[in-house]
Amino acid sequence: MTLWARYDMRMPMPLSPDLQPQGPTFKQDVQLISLVSLAHMMSHFSQLLLPPLFPWLKDDFSASYAELGFLMTIFFIVSCAVQAVSGFFVDRLGPRPILFAGLGLLGLSCLGYALSYNYWMLAFFAVVAGIGNGVFHPVDYTFINRRVSASRLGHAYSAHGVSGSLGWAVAPVLVVGLTLAFSWRIALLVAAALVFAVLLVVVLQRQKLDLPPVAAPRAVGVDKAMDFLKIPAVWMCFGFFFIYAIALGLVNAFAPEAARQLHDVPLSLVAICLSVYMLASAAGMASGGFLAVNPARSEKVVVTGFTLAVILSLWLALGQVPAAAVPVLFGLMGFVSGLAAPSRDLLIKSATPANASGRVYGVVYSGLDIGQAVSPLFFGWMMDSGHFQWVLLGLALMQGLLVCSALSIQRVRRDPPALSDA
């Protein structure tokens, strides 16, 4: 019997293998999803604190866009390493203490950014932020997969994704608004206070986050614990998130500025483009939760969403777009991308063996961090060289590769290769 067959027999879809025998109530599901989503919002919030401040940091620290982009590379490389490892700790220790540590480190990094007086201090606290950020996906999906009832999984993934998009949407508006009113240091101090406030909320509500670690038999060794790495769909999902993250890094850091240069968009609208994208993405995720109720159509939803995103990116890159229409196109792109997100998470759920949520999500989502680490370096060089159209064409290319990747995941899941029992 192949590894895939053994794992598939014990994990029928769409039922969750990690659910507790007694089904949680609607109220318990809502409480857990709300707390996990609130914490997840701070993870995404921390990822977009520095990029909107690049114009100010560029002047104060005499740094190029490539150097500032390297701060995000540091952040995501560290986050990737931590994410791949933290899943094992989540499975071993339980997700709650890891969540508290992650939020604490994010708050500390925001405080450190605000107090930095040279580039290398910013780089050091980017490391701290990366460590904190790296724990969230293994923690969050372990909570969701083990505690949320199967009938509400699609909506749980939707709420989780919406919270991330809201974090991305809030960050640029908050830090740019406070920077214009006061200074970028005040903006980052306020960001630190917000993260610590969320930490206080989840600590006070810690009883609702009670989840014991996975009880693994003593006879199970390292080889058995790593068996999930032999499942092809796990690595296909990793590749999908790597490509997705490159596109996401483009949108977060450079696409609004590239569109401003190509279409003479007023500077005041640049941050709005990003916030509109993230808010529309949140709306798309909320709608996508209803589509994700049926796992059989996951691949079709993902392919359709990103095909439409390709068309919108090409329009921004090659079309004659009035300045006022640019935020609208960003909003449409965010909505169709967000629509696919809950179905994307169901794809990963279908590749997750029993009691291995932390490990699988740690590995798969490390692709997200690697992609966001690579993106600022390459496309930061394009920005410095004035190749603004190339940046948006690169975004369209990455979205097109997502379509191909989703179709590949579909093929691997339907016709998995035989794996030996050894």
N, C-alpha and C positions, 0 to 999 in steps of 0.2 A: 504494500500500500504506500502511495507517495505521501510526502509530508503535506502537500496541499490537500490531498483527499482526507487525511486524518484531521487536519485542522478545519476543513470545510464541513465534515460530518458533525463535529462537535459545536459548530457555530452557524446554525441556519440564520439566514437573513429574512426579514429585517429585525429579528429579535436580538436584543443586546445580550452577549454572553456574560457581561460584567454586572448585570442587575442583581440586586439582592433578592432573595426568595420572596420576601413580602414586598408588595408593590407600594411605592411611595404615594402619598396623597397629592392632589393638585396643589394644595397650599405648600407642602414640603418642596415640591418641584419648583414652584415659583420663587420661594425663598432662596433655595440653593442657586438657581440660575441667576437670580438678581445679584447675589453676593459675588459669584464667580465672574459675572459680566462686568460688575463695577470694578473689580480688581483688574480684569483684562483691559478695561478702558485706560487704566493708568499705564499699562505696558505700551500700548499704541501711542498714548499721549507723550510718553518719554521719547519715542522714536522721532517725533516731529518737533521737538523743542528747538534744536539747533538749526536745521535747514532754513526756516523762515527768517532767522537772524543772520544769515550769511552776509547780507549787504553791510550790516553794522559790524559784525565780527571781522570782516575783510578789512575794514578801515582801522579798527582799534588794534588788531593784531598783525597788520601788514601781511596778510595771508592771501594766497590765490584761491580760486574756486577749487582747484585740484587738491590743495592742502586742506581746505575746509571739508571737502568731500572725503578726504582720508580719515577725518574724525569719525565719520559714519562707517567707514570701512573697519576701523578699529572696533567700534561698537558692535557691529554685526559679526565680525570674526570671533570676538570673545563670546558673544551671545550664542553663536553656533556651537562652539566647543562646550559651553555650559549646558546648552539644551540637549546635546547628544548624551551627556553624562547624567544630567539631572533626572532624566526619566527613570534610571535605575534607582536613584535615591527616593524618588516618589513612590515607586513600587515597594521599596524596602521600608521606608519610614512613614509613609502616608503623605498625602499632598498638603495638608494644612500647615505644618511648620515650614515647609519649603515656600509656600505662598507668602507667609509672613516675612521670611528672609528676603524674598524678591522685592516686595514692596518697600521694605526698609532700605535696601540698597538703592532703589530708584530715587527715593526721597533724598538720600545722602548725596547722590550724584547731581541732582538738581541744585542742591545747596552748594556743592563744589563748583559747578559751572558758574554760579553767580559770583563766587569769590575768586575766580581765576584771574590772574594778572599776566599770564603769558600762554602761548600756544600749547606748551607741554603740560601745563596744568589742565587745560581742556582735554588733552589726550588722556591723561591719567583718569580723569573722572568719566571719560568715555568708556574706559575699561570697567570702572565700577558699575556704570549704567548697563553695560553689556552683560555683566555677571547677573545683575538683578533681572534683566529682561529675559535671560535664557531659561528661566524656570517656568514661565507662564503656560505655554502650550501643553507640556506634559502634565502640569498640575490641573489645568482647566479641563482638559479632555478626560483625565482620570475621574475627576468629580462627575462630569456629565455622563460618561459611559457607565460608571458604576452606580450612580445614584438616581439618575433621571429615568422615568418609565419609558418603555420602548415607544409608546404611542406619542410621546412628546419630544422624542429625540430631534426630529427635524426642526421644531420650533426652538429647542435649546441651542442647536447649532446656529440658527438664525439670530437669536438674541445675543449669542456670544459674538458673532460676526458684526452685528449692528453696534455693539458696545465698542469694538475695536475701531470701526469707522468713525464713531462719535469722538473717540479719543483723538484720532487723526484730525478731525474737523475742528475740535476745540483748540488744540495746541496752537496752530498758526494765528487764529483770531485773537487768542488770549495774549500770546507773547508779542505779536506785532502791535496790538492795541496798547498794551502796557508800555512797550518800548517807545512808541510815538508819544505817549502821555508822560512817561517818566524816563526810563532807561532800560536797556536790555538786562541789566543786573537786577533791577526791581522785578522785571517780568519773570526771571528765573527763580527769584526768592518766592514769589507768589506760587509758581509751579511746584516748588518744594513743599510749601504749606498744603497745597491741594493733595499731593501724594500722601503726605503724612496723615492728613485727615481721613483719607480712604483706608489707610492702614489701621487707624483707630477704630473705624466702623467695623472692619472685618474681625479685629481682635475682640471687640465687644460682642459680636455675633458668632463667636467661634464655635458655640455648641451646634449651630446649624451646619457647620462645615466638618463635623466629626465623621471621619472615615478611616477605618483601620488599614494598616498596610496589608499588602497581599501576603497571605500565608503560603510560602513555597515549601514543598517537601525538602527535607535535608538531602535526600538522595539526588536531587536535581543539581547538576553541576553547571559550570560556565557554558559548556557546549550546548546543553539543552536550553539554557536561558537565552542563548543567542540564536536559537533555531529560527526565530521570526525573520532573521536577516536572509534566510534562504528563500523567502517568498518573493517572487518576481514583482508582484504588484506593489510591495513596499518600496522598492527602488524606483519603480515607475512613478509612484507618487512623490518620492524625493525629487526626481527630475522635474516633475510638474511644478513643484514649489520653488525649485531653483530658478526656473524660467519666469514664473509668476513674480518672484521677488525682484528680478532685474527690471521688469516692467513697473512694478510698484515703486522701486527706488527712483526710477525715472520720473514718475508722476510726482512723488514726494519732493524731490530735490530740484529738478531742472525743467520739466515739461511746461509749467506755467511761465517761467522766465523765457524759455525758448519761444513759446507762443506770443509772449509780449513783444519780443524782438521781431518776429515775423509779421505780426498783424497790428503793430503800434497800439498795443493795449496799455492804458494808463497804469502806472506803477501801483496805484491804490487797488487795482483789480487783481493783481497777481496772487495775493494771499486769498482773495475771495474765490479765485478759480479752484484752488486746492480745497478750500472749505466746502464749496459747492459740490466738488467731486466726492468728498467724503460723506457729506450729508445725503447726497443722492445714492451713494453706495450703500449707506445704512438703510435707506428706503427700499433699495433693490433686495437687500438681504432679508428684510422683513417680509417682502413679497415672496422671495425665494424659499422661505420656510414652508410655505404651503405647497410649492412644487416638490420640495424634498420629502414630502410625506410618502411618495411612491419611489422607492429606491431604484426601480427598474428603469426610470427615465433620467437617472442622474447624469449619464454621459451626454444625452441629447441636450439637456439644459445647459451644461457647461460649454458644449460646442457652440450652441446658438448664441449664448451670451458673449463669448469672446470673439466670435465672427463679427457680430455687430460692433464690438469695440475696435476691431481692426479697421472697419469702414470709417468710423469716427476719427481715429488717429490719422488715417490717410487724408481725410478731409482737412484736418488741422495742418498737416504738413504740406499739402499740395494745393489746397483750395484757396480762393479769395474770400476770406472770412472777415466780416465787420468786427471791430473790436468788441462791441457790445454782445456779439453772438458767441465769443470765445468761452465765457463762463458757462453758457448754455450747453455747448458741445462737451465741455468737461463734465457737466452734470449728467448728460445722457450717457457718456462713457462710464461714469461711476455707477449709474443705475444698472446698466446691462452687465457690468462686471460683478456688481454686488448680487445680482439675481442668481448668478451661478455659484456663489460661495457656499450656501448650505448643501447643495448637491455635491459640490467638491468635497466637503467634509464627510458626506456619506460614502464617497468612494474610498476614503481612507478608513472609515469605520469597517467597511467590508473586507479590508486587508489586515484587520487587527485581531490576532489570536486572543483567546480568553486570558484574562489576568495579565495582559502585557500592554495595556493602554499607555502607561508612562514611557516604556521603552520604544514602542512603535512611533508615538507622536514626537518623542524626543528626536529620533532619527529622521523622520519624514520632515518635520518642521525645521530641522537644521539646514535643510535646503533653502528655506526661506531666508535664513540669516546669511548663508554663503552668497546667495544671489544679491542681497542688499549690500553686502560687503564689496562685491565686484562692481556693481552698477555705478557708484559715485566716481570711481577711479577712471573708468573708460569714458563715461559720458561727461564727466567734469572736464576732461581734456578737450572734448568736442566743444563744450561751452566756452572754454578759454580761447579756442581757435576760431570761434565765431561760426561754427557749423550748426546753426540752430535748426535748420531743416533736417539735418541728419539725425538729430536727437529725436524728433517726432517720428521720422521714418523708422528709427530703431525701436521706438515704442510699438509701432504697428507690427514690426517683424516679431518682437517678443510675444505679442498677443496672438499672432498667427501660429507661432510655435506651440502656444498653449492649446490651440485647437488640435494640432497634430498629436500632442502629448496625451490629451484626454482620449483621443481615438485609440492610441496605443495602449492606454490603461484598460480600455474596454476589450481590446483583443487579448491581452494577457489574462484578464479575469475570465474570459470565456474559453480560452484555450491554453491553460497554464501548462508549462513544461513539467515533465516528470522529474521528481527529485528523489534521490535515494534516501533510505531510512537512516543511513549512517550519519 
